[in-house]
Amino acid sequence: MRAGQTLRIARWETLRSVGSVDRRTTIALVAVLVFVAGLVPVLLTTTPTPGAGLYRVGVDASSPYAAVIQEDPELQAVDPDLPLEPGSMDVRVVGTAVYVPDTEKGRAAAGALREAIITHNDAVMTQEDDQAAAFPVSVTLRYLPQAAPDIAGVGTGTDGTGPDTGAAGDGSDTGAAGTGGDGDGESGQPSAEPDGGTGAAGGPIPSAPIGGILGTTQTGTPSAIAPPFPLRSLLLAFLFLLPFNVVIQAYGSSVIAERINRRGEPLLVSPATRADIVIGKALPYFLGSIAITTVIAIGIGGGLLSIAAVAPIAALFMAATFVAGMLARSYKELTFVTVTISVTLTGYAFIPAVFAEVHPIAAISPLTLVVNDLQSVAVSPGEFVFATLPVTLAAAVLFSLGIGIYREEDMFTQRPLPQKAIDALAAPLRSRLHVGLWTALFIPFVLVLELFAVATLYILPVSLSIPVLLGVVALIEEVAKSVHVFAGFNRARFPRTVRTGLVLGVISGVGFFLAEKLLVITQLVGLPDLEIGQAAFAPEVLGVTPAVLLLAPLVLHTTTAAISAVGAQRSRIAYVMALGVASLVHLAYNLAVVMTLA
């Protein structure tokens, strides 16, 4: 790649794109930017309350409960004379009795009312001079990895996530149950009176423990302890992803326009290389994404960490869109693919970040770094590399695959998308050794997909999640080791013989084995400390000798890759069947290792 040629093409692409933007596109872009700009100050100055006014409580204005209901955003005071039925009222308060209909929402509303009363009582108790008498029970909760043992003074529940607390004394119980006496047949439920102590929360607890969730503590009274959830920071982090959807639409349209209108033909005969052309055309859109990211970061209080964390996501959005633009046959097909890309990558970035303060699985998402940056939580170099390196490498590999088919026979022909995908996989296979090289280059995709599988399945019971995960891992790895081998045979890059299949299978297996050692970076964030993380990333390191550690997985990968390659040299159906057999062998190995060494 030559910098001069690349910058010249980037400048031309910028001038062309700006001049070709029509009024409708301009209006849409401005609307998105205005929406984002308007949303930022709202999130910065207000606390998001998704359940505002969710429950309607019938209460008289003179009732001591009226102030409680007014303070809680989830509760809405309504006329107590309204009927106690869905749509009119969810809970009725009469005197010291609370009447609850026998419905799911009614019970939920009663629970919300009780929590509001506890919060109100706590606020009153915090005004007392003798805080030790007001709150006789104090709990210290320390966040630890799930596999860690109990620590003296900190009890954990059966799921390892909650504190064991003692019972409160000196009148810390709620009011007694009351029964309605208004003659309307409604059943009374236990009520709490505003002047009764609850033995609940004490001082305020920070919304985000300083220094991250693991290894830190929260201290307070029992009801004050709650898993932190950085809703505002998550919404602010999500703002970084919104502009990417507009940018990739413009970029994808530019790529496919060169193919449909044959505008890219002059570039192919120019002195510029294919890498110069592709990178030069992508550079303005990438820099535009970074510029928008920088503006958002400045607006919401983020720093360089936020920008650096989001940059790989922008690159992956664009790389996937570039490949889609090279494969799609029409604007309609491109739109479908880009929407799929947007949803998939947004899910990968956003969903794990939801657990930024409660689970180490969040470390796989670059958006978690943004959440930490917005909350002034320190991020180690290892955590930064773990979150960004797989995404960055995946973007580089996708661009490389796209460059492989940036040629006349692929750009200007209306071939089906699967056929072009095979062309892209076969293009870089110029020798047998390139099979092993590209198998190694697929490791970022393997890592990203396996991390996403862990993030998706970890909420299931271990007895179910581990077998399912091992099957998913086996299939992902076997496809990565064999799909380009099939493409090479399909495009006559290699002779169709069993011997060639065996040789290519061994080369692919060795390449995968060597690159797989990069998964050691999962140790940086403690994922192998989780049972499901051990199953996905460290099944071979649980108490085995170094010789077995090296030889067993090497034999596995070469054997299964050879099985798939032998099927690939025959036909598509034979490849699919052989891939299934290889995946089952891989799954059996994984299950044996986990069951034997667990």
N, C-alpha and C positions, 0 to 999 in steps of 0.2 A: 504494500500500500504506500502511495506517495502522497505526502501531505498537501503539496501544491494542487494536484489534480482533485483530491478529495475536497478541499476548501473551495475550489472553483465550481465544482458540481453542487456543493452545498449552497453557495451564493446563487447559482442559477435556479436551484429548486426553491429557495426562499422567494426570489422575485416572481417565479412562475406561480407559486402557490398563492401569494398575496394578490397577484393580478387576476387569478381565476376564481377567487372566492365570490360567490354570488350574494345577492341581498338576503335570501332566505337563510343561508349558512351563517352570514354575519349576524343576523338577528338571533339565531339559535345560540351562537357562541357568546354573544353579549348577554343573553338571558341567563346562561349558565354561570357566567362570571358574576353577574349581579346577584344571582341567587346565593352563590358561595360567599360573596362579599357581605350580603345581608345576614347570612346565617352565622358568620363568625362572631360579630358583637353580641348576638342573642345568646350564643353558647357561652361566651365569656362573662356575661353579666347576669345570667340566670342559671338556676339549677334545673336540669331536665326532669320533668315529672310526667312520665308516660301515663300514669294512672290518675291524673287530676280529675276530680269529680266523678270517680268511677262508681262510688256507692252513695246512695241517697238515704239519709237518716232523718226520720221524722222526730223533731225535737222542738219544744217550745222555746221561745227566745229567752224566757226567764229561767230556764233550766241551767244548773251549773255545768251540764254537759255541752251547752251551746258553744262555750269558748273552746272546749276541747275539739269539737267538730270543725270549728272555724280555723283552728291552727293546723289541722291535718289536710294536705292537698287532695288526698284520696277521697275524703268525705265531703259530702254536700248536704247542708241542712235544708230540709223541706218542711212544708206544713204537716204537723203531726196528725191532722184530721184526714189526710189522704188515705186511701185504702192501702193496706199492707199487701201489696202484690207487685209482681214484676212490672217495671215501667213507671210505677208511681213511687214506691218506697221499698227499700231493701231491709231496713231495720227501724223499729219504733222504740223510742225511749219515753217511758212514763214514770215519773218519780225516780226511784232507784232501780227500777226493773227495765230490762232490755228484752224486747219481744222480737223473735227471729222466725221467719217462715221456714218451713222444712224444704228449702231449696239449696242448691250448691252455692248460688250467689249470695243467698241470705246468710249462710254459715260463713262464707268468706268475708262478708260485710261485718259480721259480728266480731270476727277475728281482727279485722282492721280497726274497729272501734276500740277493742280491748287494748291493742297496741298504742292507739292514740291516747288512751287514758293513762297508760303506763308512762308514756313519754311526757305527758302533761304533769303527772305526779312527780316524775323525776326532776322536771324543771323547777317545780315548787320546792322540792327537797334540797336542791342545790343552793337555795338561798339560805339554808339553815347555817348557823354559826358552827355547830358541832357536826362536821361531816362524818366523823367516825360513827356517831350515833345514827345519823341519817342513812348511811350506807354501811352496814356492819359487815357486808361480804364483798370482797374484792377478788377478782380473777385476773391472773396473768396468762395470756395465751401466746405461745411461741410457735411460729410456723416452721415446720420441719419437712424434709422429704418423707414420702409415704413409708419408705422402708426403714426409717430411723427408729430407734427404740425410745421408750418413754424417758423423760428427764425428770428428776426429782422436783416435785413442786408443780409439775405440769402434767395433768392427767389427760389422756386422749380417749375418745370414744372408740367403739368397735370399728369404725371406718377410718380411724386415725386422723380425723380432721377437726374434731370438736373438743372443747374442754370438759373435764369432769368437775362439776361445781358442787359445793355443799349447799344445804338448804338455808335459806335466810331465816333469821329469828326476829324477835321483838316486833310482832305485829306486821310482818311483811306479807301477809296473805291478802287476797282481794276480798271484796264483799261477799256475803253469802248469797246463795241462789235465791231468787225471788220468783213468785208465781203471779202471773197477771190476774188482776181482779176486775177488769173492765167489762166482763161479761160477753166479750166477742169471740170467745173460744180459742184465742191465740195462746200459745204456750210461752211462759216466761223462761228466760235463760239466765245463767249467772251474770251478775252485773258487778261493776266496780264503782265505788264512789270517789268523787274527786278529792275528798279530804282524807282518804285512807292511804297509808303508805303501801308501796308495792315492793320495796326491797330491790329495786331495779337499777337502771343505769345511773352512773355517777357523772363524772366530768366528760367533756367531749372527747371523742376518739378521732384521730386524723383519718380522712378518707383514704389515704395511701400511706402505708408504713414507710418511713424514710429508709432508703437503702434497698428496697425491694421486699418481696413477700417472704422468701425463705430465709430463715435465720434471724428474723426480727420478731418483735413482740407487740402485743396490744395489752394494755392494762386498764381495768375498769370493773364495774359491777356486772353481774351476769348478763343482763339484757343489753348492756352496752357493747358486748362483744358480738360482732357480725362480720362475715367475710367481706373484705373491701371489694368494691366494684367500681372501676373508674369510668362511669358512664360518660361524663362530660369529655374526658380525654379520648375515649374511644370515638365519640362523635366528631371531635376535632380531628383526630387522626384519619377518620373516614373521608374528611374533606379533601385530603391529598389525592384520593383515588378518583374523585368525580371528574376533574378535568381530563384525566387520561382517556376517558371514554370518548371525549370530543376529539382529542388529538389523534387517537388511533383510527377514528373514522376518516379524518382528513388524510392521514398517512396511507391507509389502506386504499382509499380512492385514488390517490396519486400513483400507487403501485399498479393497480389494475388498469388505470387509464393508459399507462404506457404499453400495456399488453393489448388491450382492445383496440386502441387507436394507432398502435404500432409506433408510438412516439419514442419508444426506447430503442428502436432500431439504429438511429444515428449514433447513440452512445456506445452500442456494441462494436461499431466499426471504428470508434475513436481510439486514440492511444491509451486512454484510461483503462485500467484493469477492471474486472468485474467487482473486486473488493472496493476499489476506488469509487465506483458508481454507487454501489449499494450503501456503503458507509456515508458517502457524501450526500445522498438523497435522504438518509435517515437522520443525519446530524441536525438539521434545523428543527425537526419535530422533537428530537430528544432534548436539545437545548431549550426549546420552548417549554417543554414539560418541566425542566429543572427551573426555568425562570418563574413559572407559575407556582411551583413548589416553594421556591424561595419567598415569594410574596406571601403565600399562605403561612409559612413558618414565621415570618416576621409579624404577621397580623395576629397570630394566636400565641405568640410567645415561645415558639420553638427555636432551636439553634441549629448549628451545623450538623449535629447528630441526626436530627429529623431529615434534613436534606440528603445527607449521605445514606440514610436508611431507605429513603423512598426512591433514590436514583436507580438501584437495581430493579425495583418493581417496574419503573417506567421503561427500562431497557427490555424487560421480559414482555411487557405489554406490546412494545413495538416489534420485537423479534417475532413473536407469535403472529402478529398482524401482517408482518412482511411475508412470512411463509404462507399465510392464508391468502394474501394478495397474489402470490405466485401460483397457487393451486386453484383458486376459484375461477369459474368460467364466466361469471356475470356479477353485476353489482348486487343482485338479489342473493346470490349464493355467498358473496363476500359479507353481506350484512348479517346473514344467519351465522356465519362462522365467527365474525367479530363479536357478535352478541354473546355467543358461547364462550369465547375467549374472555370477555369482560366479566361474565358471571363466575367462571371458574377461577380466574386469577384473583378477583375480588374476594371470593370465598376463601381461597387459600391465605390471602393476606389478612382478612378481617376476622374470620371465625376463631383462629387460635388466639388472636390478640384479646378476645373477650375474657380469656382466663389469665390476663397479664399479672394479676395479683393473687391468684389462688392456685396456680398449677404451672410446673415447669414446661408443660407442653407448649405454652405460649411462646417459648423461645424460638420456635421455628419460623415465626412471622416477623418480617422487618417492621411491620406496624407496631409490634410490641416495643421496639426501640423508640418509636415516636411517642408512644404512651409514657414510657419511662422518662423520656426527655421532657415532656410537658409537665411531669410531676417531679422533676429534678431528682430522679432516681439514678444512681450511678450505674453505668453499663461497662462491663469489663471488655477488653479486646476480644477474648474468646467468645463471649456472647454476641458481639457485633459480627465476627467472622461467621459464626454458626448461622445467624439469621440471614446474612447477605450473600455469602459465598455460593451456596447452591443455586440461588436465583440468578446470580451474575453468570455463573458457568452455563446454566441452562439457556440464558439469553444468547451467550456467545455461540453455543452449539447450534441453536436455531438459525441464527444469522449465517453460520457456516453452511448449514444444509440449504438455506435459500440461495446463497451464492452459487452453490453447486448446480442449480437449475436456472440460474440467470443467464440463459443462452437462448438462441433463436428457436431451436427445436422444441423447447419447452414453453417459452414465453408466448409464442404466437400460434399455438395449436390448441384446439378445443378438445383436449383429452379428458377423460373422467378423472375426478380428483384422486381416487386410489392409485391410478396409473401414474399420475404425476408424483404422488407421494413415494411410490417405488423408485421413480427416476431420481428423486432427491436423495434417497437412501443409497442407491447404487452409484451415483455420480462420483463420490470420493473414494470408491474402492478400486484403486489402481493397482494394487498388489494384495497378496494374501496377508501381509503384515498390517495393511491398512484395516483389515477386519478387526484385529485386536485393538488397534488404536481407537477406532470408532466405538467399539464396545466400551472402552475406558471412558470415552467422551460422553457416553450415555449415562454415566454414573450420576451426574447432577439431576437428571430426570428421575432416575431410580430413587435417589435420596429425597427429592421433593415429593414424589408420589408416596413413598413409604412414610415420610413424616406426616403427610396429609392423612394417610390411612390410620396412623397412630392417633392423630388428633380427632379423627372421626369415631374410632372404635373404643377409645379408652374409657368412655362413660359406661360401656356395657360391663356386665359381670366378667371377671377374669376367666372363669370357666368357659365362657362363650367367646369373648373377644380374642383370646390368644389363638385358638384354632383358626378362627376366621382370618385373623391378621396373618398368621403363618401361610395360609393359602393365598391370600392377596400378595404377600411378599414373594412367594414362589412364582406366581404368574408374572408379576412385574419384572422380576429379574430374568426369567427365561425369555420373555419377549425382548428385553433389552439385549440379550446375548445372541438372538437369532433372527430378528426381523430384518436387519440389514444383510445377513447372510442369504436369506430368502430373496431379497431384492437383487443381490449380486447374481445368484443363479438365474433369476427370472430375466435379467437383462444380459445374460450370457457373458458376464464378467469372468466366470470360472467354468471349467468343463463340468458337465453333470455326471460325476462318478462318485461312487461310495467313498473311495479313498480321499477324494478332494473334500467331501463332506466331513469326513473324520478329521482331516487336517485342519480345516477351517473351524470346526467345532472346538478342537483343542486350543487353537490360537485365540479364539473368542473367549473361551473359559479362562485362559491364563490372563488375558487382558482385563477381564472382569475381576478376577481374584486380586490382581495387583492394584487396580483402582479402588476396589472395595475397602482396602485398608484406610482410605480417606475417611471412612465412617467413624474413625477414632475421634473425630471432632465432636461427636455426640457426647463424649465423656465430659466436654467442657461445660455442659449445662445440666448434667445430672439425669438425662433421659434414661440411661441404663439402670438408674436406681428404681425406676418404675417397673413393675412386673411386665407390663405390655411393652415397655421400652427394651427390656432385656430380651424379650422374645423377638423383637424386630431387629435390634442392632447388636446384641451381644450374646447370642446363644452359644457361641463356641468358646467363650472365655470364662466359663463358670467352673474353674477348678481343673482344667486339663493341662497337660504338659505342652511346652512350646512346639514339640514335634507334631503332636496331634493337632494343635492349633493351626499349624501351617498346612499339613498334609490333608487333613480331612476336608476342609472347604475347597482346597485346590482340586482334589479328586472329584468332589461333588460338581463343581462348576464346569470342569472339562467334560465330565461324563454327560451331564444333562445338555450342555451345549452341543456335544457331538450327536446326541440323539435327535435334537431339533434340526441340526444341519443335514444329517442323513435324510430326514424327511423332506427338508427344503429342496434338496437336489432332485427330487422326483417330481413333485407337483404341489399345487396349492393345498389340495385336500390332504395329501400325505404330510405336508408341513404342519397343518392344523392338528392332525392326529398326533404327530410326533411331539409337537409343543405341549399337548395335553399330557402325554406320557412323561415328558421331562418335568412338567410342573408337579405331577403326582409324586415322582421320585424325589424331587426337591422338598415337597411338603412332608413326605415320609421321613426324610432326613431331619428336617426341622423339628418335627414332633418327637422323634427319637432323642434328639439332643436335649430338648426342653424337658421331656419326661424323665430322662436318665440323670441329668445334671441339676434339675431343680431342687 
